[in-house]
């Protein structure tokens, strides 16, 4: 199991829309709207490192209204 966090910046006012979209991705276990440097924090759990990378690069980063991401990959979870 590969776990990580994705910190997301999105278009102003689109936080709830992006969280709803994130909740449709099976590897996203939770997504939270936050205040501060990032708008959303998503928790990812994937079976393999490849699945983790695909989830971030294809499923999350290409969502409409997502502007930028920072990925934190957990070691030895």
URBEL-V145899 format. One line per field, one symbol per residue. phi: phi as a letter, one per 30 degrees, with the letter a starting at -180 (. if undefined). A space follows every 50 residues. Layout:
phi: ???
//
This chain:
phi: .ccabccbcbeeiceddddeddddcedddabbdbckdbdbccccbbdbdd dddddddcdcdcddidcabbcccdchd
//
